[in-house]
Amino acid sequence: INATQYLEKKNGSKWEAVSNGTWSDSIKKKSFTMSNSKSRLSSGTYRLRTVFTVYNGTNYETVEKISLEVTC
């Protein structure tokens, strides 16, 4: 499993990646936990978008999950 997380900030109706707000990890288990942090965020609305890629030896499958929005 490979997971890449993108911290995104809302800009009007669009979401834009936050500088230095991308994290990636991979593991050969059925589950894992990622713990990341980002300080000094400006006020606004944020979300975390995570893209999971699973490879079974022949095929790839990609799943995307988006967190709830948080306003600070």
HELIX and SHEET records of a PDB file:
SHEET    1   A 4 LYS A  14  SER A  26  0                                        
SHEET    2   A 4 ASN A   2  ASN A  11 -1                                        
SHEET    3   A 4 THR A  45  TYR A  55 -1                                        
SHEET    4   A 4 TYR A  60  ILE A  66 -1                                        
SHEET    1   B 4 LYS A  14  SER A  26  0                                        
SHEET    2   B 4 ASN A   2  ASN A  11 -1                                        
SHEET    3   B 4 THR A  45  TYR A  55 -1                                        
SHEET    4   B 4 VAL A  70  THR A  71 -1                                        
END                                                                             
